[in-house]
Each structure stands twice: as C-alpha cells, then as structure tokens.
C-alpha cells in the first residue's frame, strides 16, 4: 500500500451510475457512510443520451427519499401504451387495469438528480478515476484501489464492497468461475435507434409488430423524439440515409387508420444489440453485485433501470440490518429477494420481445401465431392486465 492515500468507510461502491448513487443516497439516510468511485467523468455520463421509462415505485423512490422532485416537474406521466399490429393500434390502459402509471424520464436525468443529491448532501463520490482494482473481497475489509482524477493513487477499505459497475463489471469477475453461474441469451436482432427533432407522433409509446419487423415510437420532449426499428446486429448506421430510415419506419407503422410519423432532422443514430444475462450468486464474501453488473434485459419491457433501482432498495435494507443491527446474515436475504424480481423481469422482457419482433427464420406459421397472441392480449382483460402489471412494475418485496 506504499504511496497510496487510504480512506476507510463502511461501504465501498464501484460504479457511479444510478444504482451506485442511489445506494449511497439510501445508506446516507440511515447514517451509513460510503464512498462511490467511477472511471467516467461526471460530464461524460451526463452527456451519454439514454432513454428511460420509470415504474411507479422508481418514481416514488426518487421523491420519497428526497433525491429530487424534478421527475414530477419535467417527466411525462404515461397512463398506457399502444400495441400496434395489422395496421391498427390497441391501447393498453395502465390506470384502468392496475391503477398505476409510468413516467417517461431519461436515465441521464435520473443520474443528474442523484449526482446533485449526493453533492448537496456531502456524499463522497469520485468520478474520472482509472486503474480500478478490487481486492480481498472475501475478507473482513475488502478494498478498492485506483488512481484518482488528479493522478494520485488511492485505496479505499470498507466493511462491504458493492459492484454496481455496469455490464462490463470488474467486480463480477471476482467471483471464482467454479462458484458462479452466468445465464445468457443472445438475440438474433438489434435495434436501430434514432433521435429526431420533430413533434410527438403519438401521446404514448407505440410498440409495433409488422411484416417488416418491430418498431417502437417513443418520445423525449415536445420537440425531440426517440424511435427504434428492428435490424440485423451487424447493421452499420452509416449505410442508412435519413430518407431510407424514414421510409422504413413509416412502412412499419403504416395502416388503414392513416397513422404516420412526424419527421424531422435525425441528430443521432446507433445500433443497440440485444441480450439477456443473469449472474448468480449476487453475493460473494463481503462483495455484492447490483444493477447491470448482475443482470441485463432487452429494452423491450423497459426493465433495466428499474431493476437496478429495485436491487439497491433491497440491498440498502439488508446493509442497514447488517451494519446497524450487527446482523451480517441479513445479507443472505439480498440475492434471494433481488433475483426473484430479476427472473420475473427476464420473463416479461423475453415475452414482450418475442411477441413483437420477427425472428430471422420465422415461418408463416410463426408470424400468424404472433398476431394471434397479440390479439389475445388486447382482447382479454386478463391478458392486458398481465402486460400492464409487468410494465408498471410489481410491488416491492
């Protein structure tokens, strides 16, 4: 440890995205100190455009714990979505079916709210670090070693270490291979996503099944919109002109009802690959995993950010019992409780994805079966309620 500046804390958190920052915030409300580190500068995270649908419980978590009320002021409450197929839209009314809504509120704004709250409350958050290494994760004082933004070598020692460091997690690989199970599903398609300067094309999100493949019509603001269409994972966005993109999107949503998209300049474009992933266990010694470090889901069901926030809500409760009540066995509850929601979310996301997307080798039977499934969902109160319950989020447990 020669030459390193040593910091002692109760909880060391690797990853300063929404999961890590929310965990630090929740712990601080209970009087538990923590240090958060992230290899990205704060400005880089703030300018990484990310979409976001927040479940009702996620909104309550931001509001009730005093992070910020900006989601109420700047977010856009949605009481339903449209399933569009056969050239017609069918509304799933969340409020009628479940009494709940979701909020269109970009993940970038969730991060800004949380980063501002930690700065406001005097939280120790260190952005722009490098050379992150975690050590002694099965010991009583695990550690995080890194070089800070000023080039000074640092070491944090803590009672518990949390890996909230995203899908390329350093922490996850500290679990020995023979003691872990990684579950994967790769999907044979991706999303071609665009950000466009245009008015809204619809008041709520439109999930479209068509013979040409899936399309999602989303929003960002009154004048900036997000749209996606299913594509091959090897698609190069540079090969697509604006005109070609609009032709494809318009063709996928076209129908006898005359629905058409509001067009405008496309300001960004990217291809987003799909996969499902779960790492078990979520605890190894004194280290615990949360958010994308432990699991990822396809974006179809809008579960990713909400799962991360649900993880740390449970983890904060378990850490409070471990630290304040001197009950380290409380952490054994974390993985069981978190994984129950993770696997429900995996199923919901898989169901939404396979119901709406066209598989590359789909037969005519497969396509007709998908339409039959969609018709069953929209024609049945029970089917629509299942979708609404999954989309708006299950009660916290």
C-alpha positions as CSV (number, residue, x, y, z in Angstrom):
1,X,0.0,0.0,0.0
2,X,3.0,2.2,-0.1
3,X,2.3,5.6,-1.6
4,X,-1.5,5.2,-1.7
5,X,-3.8,7.6,0.1
6,X,-6.0,5.4,2.4
7,X,-9.7,6.0,3.0
8,X,-11.8,4.0,5.5
9,X,-15.5,3.7,5.0
10,X,-18.4,1.3,5.7
11,X,-19.5,0.6,2.2
12,X,-17.3,1.0,-0.9
13,X,-19.3,1.3,-4.2
14,X,-17.7,0.7,-7.6
15,X,-19.9,2.4,-10.1
16,X,-21.4,5.9,-10.0
17,X,-24.4,5.4,-12.2
18,X,-28.0,5.5,-10.9
19,X,-27.6,2.2,-9.0
20,X,-24.4,3.2,-7.2
21,X,-25.5,6.7,-6.4
22,X,-29.0,5.7,-5.2
23,X,-27.5,3.1,-2.9
24,X,-25.1,5.7,-1.5
25,X,-28.0,8.1,-1.0
26,X,-30.2,5.5,0.8
27,X,-27.3,4.5,3.1
28,X,-26.7,8.1,4.0
29,X,-30.3,8.4,5.1
30,X,-29.6,5.7,7.6
31,X,-26.4,7.2,8.8
32,X,-24.1,4.7,7.0
33,X,-21.1,6.2,5.2
34,X,-20.0,5.2,1.8
35,X,-17.6,6.1,-1.0
36,X,-18.5,5.8,-4.7
37,X,-16.0,5.6,-7.5
38,X,-16.5,5.6,-11.3
39,X,-14.0,5.7,-14.1
40,X,-16.1,8.1,-16.2
41,X,-16.0,11.8,-15.7
42,X,-19.4,13.2,-14.5
43,X,-19.7,15.3,-17.6
44,X,-19.4,12.2,-19.8
45,X,-22.2,10.4,-18.0
46,X,-24.4,13.4,-18.2
47,X,-24.0,13.7,-22.0
48,X,-24.5,10.0,-22.7
49,X,-28.0,10.0,-24.0
50,X,-30.1,7.2,-22.5
51,X,-33.8,6.7,-22.8
52,X,-35.8,5.9,-19.7
53,X,-39.2,4.7,-18.5
54,X,-39.6,4.8,-14.7
55,X,-42.0,2.5,-12.9
56,X,-44.3,4.0,-10.3
57,X,-42.1,2.6,-7.5
58,X,-39.0,4.1,-9.1
59,X,-40.6,7.5,-9.1
60,X,-41.7,7.1,-5.5
61,X,-38.1,6.2,-4.6
62,X,-36.8,9.4,-6.0
63,X,-39.5,11.5,-4.5
64,X,-39.9,9.9,-1.0
65,X,-36.2,9.7,-0.2
66,X,-35.7,13.4,-1.1
67,X,-33.5,12.9,-4.2
68,X,-35.4,15.4,-6.3
69,X,-39.0,16.3,-7.4
70,X,-37.8,17.1,-10.9
71,X,-39.3,13.9,-12.3
72,X,-42.7,15.3,-11.4
73,X,-41.9,18.7,-13.0
74,X,-40.1,17.6,-16.1
75,X,-41.1,14.0,-16.5
76,X,-44.0,12.9,-18.7
77,X,-46.6,10.6,-17.0
78,X,-48.0,7.9,-19.3
79,X,-51.1,6.0,-18.4
80,X,-50.7,3.4,-21.1
81,X,-49.1,2.2,-24.3
82,X,-50.3,1.2,-27.7
83,X,-49.8,-2.2,-29.2
84,X,-49.9,-1.8,-33.0
85,X,-50.3,-4.7,-35.4
86,X,-52.3,-5.4,-38.5
87,X,-52.2,-1.7,-39.3
88,X,-54.2,-0.7,-36.2
89,X,-53.3,0.5,-32.7
90,X,-54.8,-1.0,-29.5
91,X,-54.3,0.9,-26.2
92,X,-53.3,-0.9,-23.0
93,X,-54.8,1.4,-20.3
94,X,-52.5,1.1,-17.3
95,X,-54.6,3.2,-15.0
96,X,-57.8,1.4,-15.7
97,X,-56.2,-2.1,-15.4
98,X,-53.8,-1.5,-12.5
99,X,-54.3,2.0,-11.1
100,X,-50.6,2.8,-11.9
101,X,-48.7,4.8,-14.5
102,X,-45.1,5.0,-15.7
103,X,-43.0,8.1,-16.3
104,X,-41.0,9.0,-19.4
105,X,-37.9,10.4,-17.8
106,X,-34.4,9.8,-19.3
107,X,-31.9,7.8,-17.4
108,X,-29.5,10.7,-17.9
109,X,-31.8,12.9,-15.8
110,X,-32.0,10.3,-13.1
111,X,-28.2,10.3,-12.9
112,X,-28.1,14.1,-12.7
113,X,-30.7,14.2,-10.0
114,X,-28.8,11.6,-7.9
115,X,-25.3,13.1,-8.5
116,X,-26.7,16.5,-7.5
117,X,-28.3,15.0,-4.4
118,X,-25.0,13.3,-3.3
119,X,-23.1,16.6,-3.8
120,X,-25.9,18.5,-1.9
121,X,-25.7,16.1,1.0
122,X,-21.9,16.0,1.1
123,X,-21.5,12.5,-0.3
124,X,-18.1,11.2,-1.3
125,X,-18.3,10.4,-5.0
126,X,-15.2,10.3,-7.1
127,X,-15.6,10.4,-10.9
128,X,-12.9,10.1,-13.5
129,X,-10.7,7.5,-11.8
130,X,-8.6,4.9,-13.6
131,X,-6.9,1.6,-13.0
132,X,-9.7,0.2,-10.7
133,X,-8.9,-2.9,-8.9
134,X,-10.9,-4.7,-6.1
135,X,-9.1,-6.8,-3.5
136,X,-9.8,-9.0,-0.6
137,X,-13.5,-9.4,-1.4
138,X,-13.8,-12.4,0.9
139,X,-12.1,-10.8,3.8
140,X,-13.4,-8.6,6.6
141,X,-12.0,-5.4,5.0
142,X,-12.3,-5.6,1.2
143,X,-10.6,-2.8,-0.8
144,X,-10.8,-0.7,-4.0
145,X,-7.5,0.6,-5.5
146,X,-7.4,3.2,-8.2
147,X,-5.8,6.4,-9.4
148,X,-7.9,9.4,-9.0
149,X,-8.7,12.2,-11.5
150,X,-5.6,14.1,-10.2
151,X,-3.2,11.2,-10.7
152,X,-3.0,10.3,-7.0
153,X,-3.0,6.6,-6.1
154,X,-5.9,5.8,-3.7
155,X,-7.1,2.9,-1.7
156,X,-10.5,2.5,0.0
157,X,-11.0,-0.1,2.7
158,X,-14.6,-0.9,3.7
159,X,-16.7,-3.4,5.6
160,X,-18.8,-4.2,2.5
161,X,-18.0,-3.7,-1.2
162,X,-20.7,-3.3,-3.8
163,X,-20.1,-3.8,-7.6
164,X,-22.6,-1.5,-9.4
165,X,-20.2,-1.1,-12.3
166,X,-22.3,-2.0,-15.2
167,X,-22.4,-4.7,-17.8
168,X,-18.6,-4.8,-18.2
169,X,-18.2,-5.2,-14.4
170,X,-14.8,-5.6,-12.9
171,X,-16.3,-6.8,-9.7
172,X,-18.4,-9.6,-11.2
173,X,-15.3,-11.5,-12.2
174,X,-14.0,-11.6,-8.7
175,X,-16.4,-14.5,-8.1
176,X,-14.4,-17.6,-8.8
177,X,-15.6,-19.4,-12.0
178,X,-16.4,-22.6,-10.2
179,X,-18.6,-20.7,-7.7
180,X,-20.7,-18.7,-10.2
181,X,-23.3,-19.4,-12.9
182,X,-23.8,-17.0,-15.8
183,X,-27.0,-17.3,-17.7
184,X,-27.1,-15.8,-21.3
185,X,-29.5,-15.4,-24.1
186,X,-28.3,-13.8,-27.3
187,X,-30.9,-12.4,-29.7
188,X,-30.6,-12.5,-33.5
189,X,-31.5,-8.9,-33.9
190,X,-30.8,-5.4,-32.6
191,X,-32.5,-2.0,-32.5
192,X,-31.6,0.8,-34.9
193,X,-32.3,3.8,-32.7
194,X,-32.6,7.4,-33.8
195,X,-33.0,10.8,-32.0
196,X,-35.0,13.2,-34.2
197,X,-36.0,16.8,-34.0
198,X,-39.7,16.6,-34.5
199,X,-43.1,16.9,-32.7
200,X,-44.5,13.9,-31.0
201,X,-46.1,11.3,-33.3
202,X,-48.3,9.9,-30.6
203,X,-49.1,10.8,-26.9
204,X,-47.8,7.5,-25.6
205,X,-45.3,4.8,-26.7
206,X,-46.3,2.7,-29.7
207,X,-45.0,-0.9,-29.8
208,X,-45.4,-2.1,-33.4
209,X,-45.4,-5.6,-34.9
210,X,-45.3,-5.6,-38.7
211,X,-44.3,-7.9,-41.5
212,X,-41.1,-5.8,-41.9
213,X,-40.2,-6.2,-38.2
214,X,-40.6,-4.4,-34.9
215,X,-40.7,-0.7,-34.4
216,X,-41.0,1.4,-31.2
217,X,-42.2,5.0,-31.4
218,X,-41.1,6.8,-28.2
219,X,-40.7,10.4,-27.1
220,X,-38.1,12.5,-25.3
221,X,-39.5,16.1,-25.2
222,X,-42.2,18.0,-27.1
223,X,-39.6,18.7,-29.9
224,X,-37.2,15.8,-29.6
225,X,-38.2,12.1,-30.1
226,X,-36.7,8.6,-29.9
227,X,-37.6,5.9,-32.4
228,X,-36.3,2.4,-33.0
229,X,-36.7,-0.3,-35.5
230,X,-35.6,-3.9,-35.5
231,X,-32.4,-4.6,-37.6
232,X,-29.6,-7.1,-38.1
233,X,-26.9,-6.8,-35.3
234,X,-24.3,-6.2,-38.0
235,X,-26.1,-3.2,-39.4
236,X,-23.8,-0.2,-40.0
237,X,-25.8,3.1,-39.2
238,X,-23.6,4.9,-41.7
239,X,-25.2,2.9,-44.5
240,X,-28.6,4.4,-43.8
241,X,-29.6,7.8,-45.1
242,X,-32.2,9.8,-43.4
243,X,-34.6,9.2,-46.2
244,X,-34.1,5.4,-46.0
245,X,-34.6,5.5,-42.3
246,X,-37.9,7.4,-42.6
247,X,-39.1,5.1,-45.4
248,X,-38.5,2.1,-43.2
249,X,-40.1,3.5,-40.1
250,X,-43.2,4.8,-42.0
251,X,-43.6,1.4,-43.7
252,X,-43.6,-0.4,-40.4
253,X,-46.3,1.7,-38.7
254,X,-48.5,2.2,-41.8
255,X,-52.1,1.1,-41.7
256,X,-55.6,1.7,-42.8
257,X,-56.1,4.1,-40.0
258,X,-53.7,6.5,-41.7
259,X,-51.2,6.7,-38.8
260,X,-47.9,8.3,-39.9
261,X,-44.8,9.6,-38.1
262,X,-43.8,13.3,-37.7
263,X,-40.5,13.6,-39.5
264,X,-37.6,15.9,-38.9
265,X,-33.7,16.0,-38.8
266,X,-32.1,12.9,-37.3
267,X,-29.5,14.1,-34.8
268,X,-28.1,10.7,-33.8
269,X,-28.3,7.1,-34.7
270,X,-26.9,3.9,-33.2
271,X,-27.4,0.1,-33.3
272,X,-28.2,-1.4,-30.0
273,X,-27.6,-5.2,-29.6
274,X,-29.9,-7.4,-27.5
275,X,-29.0,-9.9,-24.8
276,X,-30.3,-11.3,-21.6
277,X,-27.9,-12.0,-18.8
278,X,-28.0,-13.0,-15.1
279,X,-25.1,-13.7,-12.8
280,X,-25.7,-15.9,-9.7
281,X,-24.9,-15.5,-6.9
282,X,-25.2,-11.8,-6.3
283,X,-23.0,-12.0,-3.2
284,X,-19.5,-13.4,-2.7
285,X,-18.0,-12.9,0.7
286,X,-18.1,-9.2,1.5
287,X,-18.9,-8.2,-2.1
288,X,-22.4,-7.8,-3.5
289,X,-23.5,-7.1,-7.1
290,X,-26.3,-4.7,-8.2
291,X,-27.8,-3.5,-11.4
292,X,-26.2,-4.3,-14.8
293,X,-23.2,-5.8,-13.1
294,X,-25.5,-8.7,-12.1
295,X,-28.1,-8.7,-14.9
296,X,-29.2,-7.2,-18.2
297,X,-32.5,-7.4,-20.0
298,X,-33.7,-6.5,-23.5
299,X,-35.1,-2.9,-23.6
300,X,-38.5,-4.0,-24.9
301,X,-40.0,-4.3,-21.4
302,X,-38.4,-1.1,-20.0
303,X,-37.0,-3.0,-17.0
304,X,-33.2,-2.2,-17.0
305,X,-33.0,1.0,-14.9
306,X,-36.0,-0.1,-12.8
307,X,-34.3,-3.4,-11.9
308,X,-31.2,-1.6,-10.8
309,X,-33.1,0.8,-8.5
310,X,-35.1,-2.2,-7.1
311,X,-31.8,-4.0,-6.4
312,X,-30.3,-1.2,-4.4
313,X,-33.5,-0.6,-2.5
314,X,-33.4,-4.2,-1.2
315,X,-29.6,-4.0,-0.8
316,X,-29.8,-0.9,1.3
317,X,-32.3,-2.6,3.6
318,X,-30.0,-5.6,4.0
319,X,-26.9,-3.5,4.6
320,X,-28.8,-1.4,7.2
321,X,-29.5,-4.6,9.2
322,X,-26.0,-5.9,8.7
323,X,-24.4,-2.6,9.9
324,X,-26.8,-1.0,12.3
325,X,-28.2,-4.2,13.9
326,X,-24.9,-6.1,13.7
327,X,-26.6,-8.8,11.7
328,X,-24.3,-9.8,8.8
329,X,-26.5,-12.8,8.0
330,X,-29.1,-10.2,6.7
331,X,-27.1,-10.0,3.5
332,X,-28.1,-13.6,2.7
333,X,-31.6,-12.3,2.0
334,X,-30.4,-9.9,-0.7
335,X,-29.8,-12.3,-3.6
336,X,-32.9,-14.3,-2.9
337,X,-35.1,-11.2,-2.9
338,X,-33.4,-9.4,-5.8
339,X,-33.3,-12.5,-8.0
340,X,-37.0,-13.2,-7.6
341,X,-37.7,-9.9,-9.3
342,X,-34.8,-10.3,-11.8
343,X,-36.2,-13.5,-13.2
344,X,-39.8,-12.2,-13.4
345,X,-38.4,-9.2,-15.3
346,X,-36.4,-11.5,-17.6
347,X,-39.5,-13.4,-18.4
348,X,-41.5,-10.3,-19.0
349,X,-38.8,-8.8,-21.3
350,X,-38.4,-12.0,-23.2
351,X,-42.2,-12.3,-23.6
352,X,-42.5,-8.7,-24.9
353,X,-39.5,-9.2,-27.2
354,X,-40.5,-12.5,-28.8
355,X,-44.2,-11.4,-29.2
356,X,-43.3,-8.3,-31.1
357,X,-40.1,-9.0,-33.1
358,X,-39.7,-11.0,-36.2
359,X,-37.2,-13.9,-35.9
360,X,-34.9,-14.2,-39.0
361,X,-36.1,-17.8,-39.7
362,X,-39.7,-17.2,-38.8
363,X,-42.2,-19.2,-40.9
364,X,-45.7,-18.0,-41.9
365,X,-47.0,-20.1,-39.0
366,X,-44.7,-18.2,-36.6
367,X,-45.9,-14.8,-37.8
368,X,-49.6,-15.8,-37.7
369,X,-49.1,-17.2,-34.2
370,X,-47.6,-13.9,-33.0
371,X,-50.6,-12.0,-34.3
372,X,-52.9,-14.4,-32.6
373,X,-51.0,-13.8,-29.3
374,X,-51.3,-10.1,-29.7
375,X,-55.0,-10.3,-30.5
376,X,-55.4,-12.5,-27.4
377,X,-53.6,-9.9,-25.2
378,X,-55.6,-6.9,-26.4
379,X,-59.0,-8.7,-26.4
380,X,-58.6,-10.1,-22.9
381,X,-58.8,-8.0,-19.7
382,X,-56.7,-10.7,-18.0
383,X,-54.1,-10.6,-20.8
384,X,-54.0,-6.8,-20.9
385,X,-53.7,-6.7,-17.1
386,X,-50.7,-9.0,-17.1
387,X,-48.9,-6.7,-19.5
388,X,-49.9,-3.6,-17.5
389,X,-48.7,-5.2,-14.2
390,X,-45.4,-6.2,-15.7
391,X,-44.8,-2.8,-17.4
392,X,-45.7,-0.6,-14.5
393,X,-43.8,-2.8,-12.1
394,X,-44.6,-5.4,-9.4
395,X,-44.9,-4.2,-5.7
396,X,-41.6,-4.0,-3.9
397,X,-40.9,-7.1,-1.7
